[in-house]
Each structure stands twice: as structure tokens, then as C-alpha cells.
């Protein structure tokens, strides 16, 4: 016999009301806390393209400097392009890059003090940085691949801290044979 608590719960999607219509979540009664999110991604390319970026030889200019500005601008405008995002007063936006032999690894960190998280702003920043890198060097490498845009860390609010590495380790422990 199973109790009611053993029954699978139906997922609750906060951006839909009881009748299934899209809505912006009301965060008016949520506590204002420090919120932080880190998103990462990468853009895969030919070794020659990565070397050109690393050495600053792109015809359009400093690829990573432009991508950094794009990440900042995108984070600030996330609410304008993602329909259910709230406009937020962001207190910090940072984008960093590591150029390997065949990739540019992207990390975007966004912070605020508010009533809702900044995960979407960090993901948007990482995405815009990758798209900007593509735009800056597409004339020499149209085969680049943008991949692995993901949330790696979030903290603040009622749900607390979440880390991809801890989540992955937990999932591997649950699925490994005993």
C-alpha cells in the first residue's frame, strides 16, 4: 500500500496559471536576497580560428573584448527578449574567456539583490558572448559550433544554492550499481 506522499507529484511550472495560460510570476512577496548565477558555454572552431582570436588577429578587432561587452549588454536586456523574465537591477556582470586549441570557453557571472534569481541573465550573457564570437570570425570559419550553454551555479532565494557539479555527482551515485 502506498501513501499519498509516495505518489508521483505533478510538475509545477510557475509560468503557467491554473488554466494553463502563460503568466509572469508574482515575486512581490518574496524576500529580497543576494542572488548570483554562473553560466558557461563554449564555441568550437578550427585551430587556426582559435589562434587568430588568442593572438588578436581578427579583422573585426578584439573578439573577446567585443564578446565581453555583448555579454554585459545581453544580461541587462534579458527581460526584453525572454518573455517571462522580470526587469532586474543587476549589481554585477562579468564575462570571462579561455581560448584552448579548438574552443573558446565562456563563463558569465551575474549578481543582484532582489526578489528573483539571475539564472536567465547569466545564460543570456553566455549565449550572447558565443554568438558575438561567431559573428566576429564567421568570415574565416562558418563551421563553428556553439554548445553546452548551461547553468553551473546559482545561489540566493528560497531554493538556496545549486551547483551542477554536486548535482551530477549525486545523480551518478544514485545510478551506479551497488
C-alpha positions in Angstrom: 0.0 0.0 0.0 1.3 3.4 -0.9 0.6 6.6 1.0 -0.3 9.9 -0.7 3.2 11.1 -0.1 4.6 8.2 -2.2 2.5 9.2 -5.3 4.5 11.0 -8.0 3.9 14.7 -7.9 2.8 16.6 -11.0 5.4 19.1 -12.0 4.5 22.6 -11.1 5.5 25.2 -13.8 5.4 28.6 -12.3 5.0 30.5 -15.6 1.5 29.0 -16.1 -1.6 29.7 -14.2 -4.2 27.0 -13.1 -5.8 27.1 -16.6 -2.5 26.7 -18.4 -2.2 30.3 -19.6 1.3 31.9 -19.6 1.9 34.4 -16.8 4.7 36.3 -15.2 5.4 35.0 -11.7 4.4 37.4 -8.9 7.6 37.9 -6.9 6.1 40.8 -4.8 6.0 38.8 -1.6 9.4 37.1 -1.9 12.3 38.1 0.3 15.0 40.3 -1.2 18.3 38.4 -1.0 21.6 38.4 -2.7 21.3 36.4 -5.9 24.1 35.0 -8.0 24.3 32.8 -11.1 27.1 31.5 -13.2 26.5 30.1 -16.7 29.1 28.6 -19.1 29.3 27.6 -22.7 31.7 27.1 -25.5 32.2 27.7 -29.1 34.1 25.0 -31.0 36.2 26.1 -34.0 39.2 25.3 -36.2 42.6 25.6 -34.5 43.5 28.4 -36.9 40.5 30.4 -35.8 41.3 29.9 -32.1 44.9 31.0 -32.7 43.6 34.1 -34.5 41.4 35.0 -31.6 44.1 34.3 -29.0 46.7 36.4 -30.9 44.3 39.3 -31.6 44.5 38.9 -35.4 40.7 39.0 -36.3 39.9 41.6 -39.0 36.9 43.0 -37.0 39.1 43.7 -33.9 39.4 42.3 -30.4 37.0 39.4 -30.4 36.9 38.7 -26.7 36.6 42.4 -25.7 33.6 42.7 -28.0 32.1 39.5 -26.7 32.5 40.7 -23.1 30.6 43.9 -23.9 27.9 41.8 -25.7 27.6 39.6 -22.6 27.1 42.6 -20.3 24.6 44.2 -22.7 22.6 41.0 -23.1 22.4 40.3 -19.3 21.0 43.8 -18.8 18.4 43.3 -21.6 17.3 39.7 -20.8 13.8 40.8 -19.7 13.3 42.4 -23.2 14.0 39.1 -25.1 12.8 36.4 -22.7 9.1 37.0 -22.3 8.5 36.0 -18.6 11.7 37.5 -17.1 11.4 40.4 -14.7 13.5 43.6 -15.3 16.2 43.5 -12.7 18.7 45.9 -11.2 21.9 43.9 -11.7 24.7 44.7 -9.4 27.5 42.8 -11.2 28.0 41.3 -14.6 31.3 39.6 -15.6 32.2 37.5 -18.6 35.5 35.6 -18.9 37.0 33.6 -21.7 39.6 30.8 -22.0 40.9 30.1 -25.5 42.0 26.5 -26.0 43.4 24.9 -29.1 39.9 24.5 -30.6 37.4 26.3 -28.4 36.6 29.5 -26.6 35.3 28.6 -23.1 32.8 31.2 -21.8 31.8 32.0 -18.2 29.2 34.6 -17.3 28.5 35.7 -13.7 25.6 37.8 -12.8 24.6 39.2 -9.4 21.7 41.2 -7.9 20.0 41.9 -4.7 16.4 41.2 -5.3 13.3 39.0 -5.2 14.1 36.7 -8.1 17.2 34.9 -9.4 19.5 35.8 -12.2 19.9 32.4 -13.9 18.4 33.7 -17.2 20.6 36.7 -17.2 23.7 34.6 -16.8 22.5 32.2 -19.5 21.7 35.0 -21.9 25.1 36.6 -21.3 26.9 33.4 -22.1 24.8 32.9 -25.2 25.3 36.4 -26.5 29.1 36.1 -25.9 29.1 32.9 -28.0 27.0 34.5 -30.8 29.3 37.5 -30.8 32.4 35.4 -31.2 30.7 33.6 -34.1 29.8 36.9 -35.7 33.3 38.3 -35.3 35.1 35.4 -37.1 32.4 33.8 -39.2 34.1 35.0 -42.4 37.0 32.6 -41.7 35.2 29.7 -40.0 31.5 29.3 -40.7 31.6 25.7 -39.3 31.9 26.9 -35.7 29.6 25.2 -33.2 28.1 26.9 -30.1 27.4 24.3 -27.5 27.0 23.4 -23.8 25.3 26.7 -22.7 24.3 25.7 -19.2 23.7 27.0 -15.7 26.6 25.8 -13.4 25.8 27.6 -10.2 23.0 29.6 -8.6 22.6 31.0 -5.1 20.1 33.0 -3.1 16.4 32.9 -2.6 14.2 30.3 -1.0 15.8 27.4 -3.0 19.3 28.3 -1.8 22.4 27.1 -3.6 22.6 24.8 -6.5 25.8 23.5 -8.2 25.9 21.5 -11.4 29.0 19.5 -10.2 27.2 18.5 -7.0 24.0 17.6 -8.9 26.0 15.5 -11.4 27.9 13.7 -8.6 24.6 13.0 -6.8 22.9 11.6 -10.0 25.9 9.4 -10.7 25.8 8.0 -7.1 22.1 7.2 -7.5 22.5 5.4 -10.8 25.7 3.4 -10.1 25.4 -0.3 -9.3 25.5 -1.2 -5.6 
